Amino acid sequence: MTDDADIITVFGGTNDYGNTVTLGTINIVDTGTFYGALNVLCAG
């Protein structure tokens, strides 16, 4: 990916929903929860 991208689309969570993964809280990095895994994914 180039450094000058205008839009980045992150698609995740479909498997989490199907496997009833816990939502978690917005500021955690526990990959056993949806929010935690999303935070880790976005942090790179």
C-alpha positions in Angstrom: 0.0 0.0 0.0 1.3 3.5 -0.8 1.8 6.1 1.9 -0.5 8.6 0.2 -3.7 6.5 0.2 -6.9 8.6 0.5 -9.1 5.8 1.9 -8.3 2.6 3.9 -11.1 0.1 4.3 -10.9 -2.4 7.2 -13.2 -5.4 6.9 -13.3 -7.6 9.9 -15.7 -9.1 12.4 -17.7 -11.5 10.2 -16.3 -14.6 11.8 -16.5 -13.0 15.2 -20.2 -12.5 14.8 -20.7 -16.0 13.6 -18.7 -17.4 16.5 -20.4 -15.2 19.1 -17.1 -13.5 20.2 -17.5 -11.1 23.1 -17.7 -7.4 22.1 -15.3 -6.3 24.9 -14.6 -2.6 25.6 -13.4 0.0 23.3 -9.9 0.7 24.8 -8.5 -2.9 25.2 -6.1 -5.0 23.1 -7.3 -8.4 24.2 -7.6 -10.3 20.8 -10.2 -12.6 22.4 -12.7 -9.8 22.0 -14.0 -7.9 19.0 -12.9 -4.5 20.1 -9.5 -5.7 21.2 -8.8 -7.5 18.0 -9.9 -4.4 16.0 -7.5 -2.3 18.0 -4.6 -4.6 17.3 -5.6 -4.8 13.6 -5.7 -1.0 13.2 -2.4 -0.5 15.2 -0.6 -2.8 12.7 
